[in-house]
Structure formats: C-alpha cells, structure tokens
C-alpha cells in the first residue's frame, strides 16, 4: 500500500504495478521518463497527466525508497 488515494495497485492494470488513479500510467513510467530526460510538459502531453500527478509520483517513489532503505524522510 502507498497510503495515498492518488495511486492504486490492481492486478488487472499493468499486472498490479502502482499506477496513478484514474489512469493506466505506472508511477515507474513517470519517474523513468523524467530520468530519461523528458520534461514535465513532455510527460503531461504524452500521458495526459497534471503537474500535481507527476509531483505526487515523485513523492511516492521518494517515500517508498526511503522506507526500503530504512531512511527517514522529511
């Protein structure tokens, strides 16, 4: 669980990967696109997302990685 209403895990959508609610866009796709050099604007156009959805995807990945590493997050 992510603890957020902004994301869902559903086995019927992308094999249960974490996706942005109301879309079929995996969080990993958003973060990977940013890492690959796409801008927020590129991602908004490509996946029909809002800036808030992109930021939320980044925040959930930060939180999940911090939990996985046993780090505290501010």
MMTF fields as JSON, N, C-alpha, C and O atoms, coordinates in Angstrom:
{
  "mmtfVersion": "1.0.0",
  "mmtfProducer": "UNKNOWN",
  "numBonds": 295,
  "numAtoms": 296,
  "numGroups": 74,
  "numChains": 1,
  "numModels": 1,
  "chainsPerModel": [1],
  "groupsPerChain": [74],
  "chainIdList": ["A"],
  "bondAtomList": [4, 2, 8, 6, 12, 10, 16, 14, 20, 18, 24, 22, 28, 26, 32, 30, 36, 34, 40, 38, 44, 42, 48, 46, 52, 50, 56, 54, 60, 58, 64, 62, 68, 66, 72, 70, 76, 74, 80, 78, 84, 82, 88, 86, 92, 90, 96, 94, 100, 98, 104, 102, 108, 106, 112, 110, 116, 114, 120, 118, 124, 122, 128, 126, 132, 130, 136, 134, 140, 138, 144, 142, 148, 146, 152, 150, 156, 154, 160, 158, 164, 162, 168, 166, 172, 170, 176, 174, 180, 178, 184, 182, 188, 186, 192, 190, 196, 194, 200, 198, 204, 202, 208, 206, 212, 210, 216, 214, 220, 218, 224, 222, 228, 226, 232, 230, 236, 234, 240, 238, 244, 242, 248, 246, 252, 250, 256, 254, 260, 258, 264, 262, 268, 266, 272, 270, 276, 274, 280, 278, 284, 282, 288, 286, 292, 290],
  "bondOrderList": [1, 1, 1, 1, 1, 1, 1, 1, 1, 1, 1, 1, 1, 1, 1, 1, 1, 1, 1, 1, 1, 1, 1, 1, 1, 1, 1, 1, 1, 1, 1, 1, 1, 1, 1, 1, 1, 1, 1, 1, 1, 1, 1, 1, 1, 1, 1, 1, 1, 1, 1, 1, 1, 1, 1, 1, 1, 1, 1, 1, 1, 1, 1, 1, 1, 1, 1, 1, 1, 1, 1, 1, 1],
  "groupList": [{"groupName": "UNK", "atomNameList": ["N", "CA", "C", "O"], "elementList": ["N", "C", "C", "O"], "formalChargeList": [0, 0, 0, 0], "bondAtomList": [1, 0, 2, 1, 3, 2], "bondOrderList": [1, 1, 2], "singleLetterCode": "X", "chemCompType": "L-PEPTIDE LINKING"}],
  "groupTypeList": [0, 0, 0, 0, 0, 0, 0, 0, 0, 0, 0, 0, 0, 0, 0, 0, 0, 0, 0, 0, 0, 0, 0, 0, 0, 0, 0, 0, 0, 0, 0, 0, 0, 0, 0, 0, 0, 0, 0, 0, 0, 0, 0, 0, 0, 0, 0, 0, 0, 0, 0, 0, 0, 0, 0, 0, 0, 0, 0, 0, 0, 0, 0, 0, 0, 0, 0, 0, 0, 0, 0, 0, 0, 0],
  "groupIdList": [1, 2, 3, 4, 5, 6, 7, 8, 9, 10, 11, 12, 13, 14, 15, 16, 17, 18, 19, 20, 21, 22, 23, 24, 25, 26, 27, 28, 29, 30, 31, 32, 33, 34, 35, 36, 37, 38, 39, 40, 41, 42, 43, 44, 45, 46, 47, 48, 49, 50, 51, 52, 53, 54, 55, 56, 57, 58, 59, 60, 61, 62, 63, 64, 65, 66, 67, 68, 69, 70, 71, 72, 73, 74],
  "secStructList": [7, 7, 1, 7, 6, 6, 3, 3, 3, 7, 6, 6, 1, 4, 4, 4, 7, 3, 3, 3, 6, 6, 1, 7, 7, 5, 2, 2, 2, 2, 2, 2, 2, 2, 2, 6, 6, 7, 7, 2, 2, 2, 2, 2, 2, 2, 2, 7, 7, 7, 2, 2, 2, 2, 2, 2, 2, 2, 2, 2, 2, 2, 2, 2, 2, 2, 2, 2, 2, 6, 7, 7, 7, 7],
  "xCoordList": [0.839, 0.0, 0.871, 1.99, 0.331, 1.082, 0.601, 1.31, -0.594, -1.129, -1.682, -1.916, -1.892, -2.359, -3.536, -3.557, -4.52, -5.663, -5.315, -6.128, -4.126, -3.729, -3.23, -3.057, -3.001, -2.421, -3.211, -3.858, -3.147, -3.785, -2.878, -2.024, -3.088, -2.489, -3.66, -4.442, -3.77, -4.861, -4.264, -3.661, -4.42, -3.841, -4.315, -3.645, -5.462, -5.997, -5.385, -5.615, -4.61, -3.989, -2.475, -1.936, -1.806, -0.341, 0.204, 1.207, -0.47, -0.003, 0.206, 1.095, -0.612, -0.541, 0.515, 0.778, 1.127, 2.098, 1.363, 0.184, 2.062, 1.499, 1.213, 2.124, -0.062, -0.451, -1.145, -1.659, -1.146, -1.844, -3.342, -3.81, -4.078, -5.524, -6.2, -5.893, -7.122, -7.865, -7.133, -7.627, -5.945, -5.153, -4.658, -4.916, -3.953, -3.249, -1.741, -0.972, -1.339, 0.061, 0.783, 0.47, 1.742, 2.517, 3.407, 3.95, 3.534, 4.416, 5.832, 6.514, 6.274, 7.624, 7.821, 8.926, 6.78, 6.876, 7.113, 7.915, 6.408, 6.569, 7.991, 8.659, 8.447, 9.779, 10.858, 11.84, 10.677, 11.631, 11.688, 12.758, 10.56, 10.529, 11.298, 12.041, 11.115, 11.876, 13.371, 14.188, 13.719, 15.131, 15.725, 16.919, 14.902, 15.352, 15.444, 15.852, 15.064, 15.22, 13.949, 13.999, 12.803, 11.561, 11.273, 11.609, 10.656, 10.252, 8.852, 8.152, 8.461, 7.095, 6.11, 5.119, 6.392, 5.488, 5.399, 4.317, 6.532, 6.533, 5.637, 4.838, 5.784, 5.023, 3.539, 2.686, 3.237, 1.841, 1.193, 0.072, 1.903, 1.369, 1.3, 0.289, 2.356, 2.452, 1.438, 0.834, 1.257, 0.431, -0.839, -1.574, -1.103, -2.291, -2.378, -3.405, -1.274, -1.199, -1.097, -0.742, -1.413, -1.241, 0.116, 0.751, 0.535, 1.774, 1.67, 2.634, 0.51, 0.318, 0.458, 1.007, -0.026, 0.113, 1.576, 2.018, 2.314, 3.739, 4.498, 5.314, 4.222, 4.874, 4.517, 5.374, 3.266, 2.837, 3.568, 3.941, 3.774, 4.518, 5.945, 6.464, 6.57, 7.92, 7.933, 8.827, 6.947, 6.887, 6.681, 7.294, 5.822, 5.579, 6.818, 7.108, 7.543, 8.776, 9.821, 10.531, 9.916, 10.834, 10.485, 11.362, 9.204, 8.773, 9.032, 9.541, 8.687, 8.898, 10.377, 10.763, 11.201, 12.634, 13.234, 14.105, 12.776, 13.272, 12.88, 13.68, 11.669, 11.225, 12.046, 12.436, 12.302, 13.055, 14.5, 15.114, 15.036, 16.43, 16.525, 17.618, 15.366, 15.365, 15.747, 16.226, 15.53, 15.86, 14.618, 13.5, 14.827, 13.701, 13.558, 14.529, 12.327, 12.042, 11.49, 10.696, 11.898, 11.372, 10.249, 9.677],
  "yCoordList": [-1.195, 0.0, 1.24, 1.24, 2.299, 3.546, 4.534, 5.486, 4.324, 5.276, 6.511, 7.524, 6.451, 7.611, 7.232, 6.162, 8.126, 7.91, 8.221, 7.991, 8.736, 9.133, 7.965, 8.104, 6.819, 5.673, 4.414, 4.312, 3.458, 2.168, 1.05, 1.244, -0.127, -1.368, -2.29, -2.634, -2.679, -3.55, -4.604, -4.259, -5.868, -6.92, -6.855, -7.361, -6.234, -6.128, -4.968, -4.843, -4.128, -2.976, -3.105, -3.034, -3.291, -3.406, -4.392, -4.128, -5.527, -6.626, -6.205, -6.721, -5.269, -4.862, -3.824, -3.543, -3.247, -2.177, -0.949, -0.749, -0.138, 1.086, 2.064, 2.462, 2.449, 3.387, 4.599, 4.562, 5.658, 6.874, 6.625, 6.232, 6.862, 6.602, 7.327, 8.481, 6.628, 7.202, 7.123, 7.596, 6.518, 6.342, 4.909, 4.116, 4.592, 3.31, 3.575, 2.763, 4.716, 5.128, 4.686, 5.168, 3.779, 3.368, 4.503, 5.298, 4.549, 5.528, 5.374, 6.369, 4.139, 3.895, 4.497, 4.926, 4.535, 5.137, 6.638, 7.205, 7.274, 8.723, 9.03, 9.892, 8.33, 8.584, 8.228, 8.955, 7.124, 6.729, 7.727, 7.981, 8.289, 9.307, 10.55, 11.128, 10.957, 12.107, 11.799, 12.625, 10.613, 10.215, 10.147, 10.386, 9.824, 9.73, 11.063, 11.124, 12.128, 13.455, 14.16, 15.299, 13.495, 14.177, 15.263, 15.125, 16.331, 17.414, 17.129, 16.24, 17.892, 17.78, 17.99, 17.269, 18.978, 19.289, 18.125, 17.81, 17.485, 16.312, 15.212, 14.608, 14.968, 13.91, 14.259, 13.39, 15.518, 15.94, 15.657, 15.154, 15.981, 15.742, 14.256, 13.776, 13.54, 12.127, 11.25, 10.356, 11.513, 10.633, 11.29, 10.675, 12.516, 13.259, 13.331, 13.006, 13.764, 13.916, 15.386, 16.222, 15.689, 17.045, 17.16, 16.158, 18.378, 18.614, 18.015, 17.439, 18.148, 17.583, 16.062, 15.497, 15.396, 13.94, 13.538, 12.551, 14.293, 13.992, 14.186, 13.35, 15.287, 15.544, 14.472, 14.034, 14.052, 13.008, 11.7, 10.981, 11.388, 10.178, 10.245, 9.259, 11.398, 11.566, 11.413, 10.776, 11.993, 11.923, 10.493, 10.085, 9.729, 8.363, 7.494, 6.617, 7.726, 6.972, 7.34, 6.466, 8.599, 9.023, 8.344, 7.828, 8.347, 7.739, 6.238, 5.697, 5.57, 4.123, 3.756, 2.766, 4.548, 4.242, 4.516, 3.776, 5.57, 5.867, 4.755, 4.359, 4.255, 3.149, 1.894, 1.183, 1.633, 0.447, 0.495, -0.539, 1.698, 1.865, 2.078, 2.166, 2.16, 2.391, 3.804, 4.054, 4.733, 6.135, 6.895, 6.541, 7.932, 8.803, 9.829, 10.207, 10.263, 11.262, 12.506, 12.428, 13.633, 14.906, 15.375, 16.433],
  "zCoordList": [0.0, 0.0, 0.0, 0.513, -0.588, -0.636, 0.402, 0.725, 0.932, 1.883, 1.202, 1.862, -0.083, -0.822, -1.698, -2.306, -1.757, -2.642, -4.086, -4.981, -4.325, -5.676, -6.523, -7.734, -5.892, -6.577, -6.259, -5.216, -7.178, -6.924, -7.41, -8.275, -6.828, -7.307, -7.613, -6.727, -8.851, -9.275, -10.201, -11.217, -9.87, -10.707, -12.165, -13.065, -12.385, -13.744, -14.535, -15.738, -13.859, -14.526, -14.398, -13.293, -15.496, -15.536, -14.511, -13.849, -14.392, -13.532, -12.079, -11.4, -11.605, -10.209, -9.888, -8.718, -10.926, -10.664, -10.146, -10.437, -9.385, -8.831, -9.972, -10.697, -10.126, -11.184, -10.589, -9.471, -11.356, -10.95, -11.113, -12.182, -10.037, -10.034, -11.192, -11.489, -11.835, -12.944, -14.273, -15.296, -14.247, -15.466, -15.513, -14.607, -16.568, -16.649, -16.695, -17.209, -16.154, -16.213, -14.939, -13.85, -15.07, -13.899, -13.376, -14.143, -12.071, -11.44, -11.989, -12.235, -12.181, -12.697, -14.084, -14.417, -14.885, -16.212, -16.106, -16.849, -15.178, -14.985, -14.529, -15.1, -13.509, -12.964, -13.985, -14.136, -14.675, -15.71, -16.849, -17.402, -17.199, -18.254, -17.836, -18.63, -16.587, -16.082, -16.065, -16.473, -15.594, -15.552, -16.945, -17.129, -17.918, -19.3, -20.02, -21.18, -19.332, -19.92, -20.352, -20.816, -20.205, -20.55, -19.527, -18.35, -19.975, -19.077, -18.536, -19.022, -17.533, -17.03, -18.176, -18.296, -19.008, -20.12, -21.1, -21.594, -21.382, -22.264, -21.689, -22.405, -20.401, -19.744, -19.697, -19.877, -19.457, -19.461, -20.813, -20.881, -21.876, -23.225, -23.551, -24.063, -23.259, -23.63, -22.888, -23.48, -21.589, -20.761, -20.231, -19.459, -20.631, -20.205, -18.677, -18.081, -18.059, -16.608, -16.246, -17.077, -15.0, -14.49, -13.798, -13.471, -13.588, -12.841, -11.444, -10.94, -10.822, -9.48, -9.48, -8.535, -10.518, -10.599, -10.755, -10.167, -11.536, -11.727, -10.421, -10.034, -9.753, -8.463, -7.437, -6.67, -7.423, -6.486, -6.777, -5.85, -8.051, -8.407, -7.867, -7.344, -7.995, -7.459, -5.944, -5.386, -5.285, -3.826, -3.335, -2.349, -4.013, -3.547, -3.765, -2.951, -4.847, -5.077, -4.017, -3.519, -3.677, -2.626, -1.306, -0.614, -0.965, 0.294, 0.3, 1.281, -0.784, -0.848, -0.82, -0.198, -1.489, -1.473, -0.101, 0.355, 0.557, 1.903, 2.87, 3.718, 2.749, 3.603, 3.33, 4.256, 2.067, 1.692, 2.153, 2.413, 2.253, 2.69, 4.19, 4.748, 4.84, 6.279, 6.662, 7.768, 5.731, 5.959, 6.376, 6.003, 7.147, 7.463, 6.344, 5.689, 6.151, 5.11, 5.757, 6.695, 5.269, 5.766, 4.919, 5.182]
}
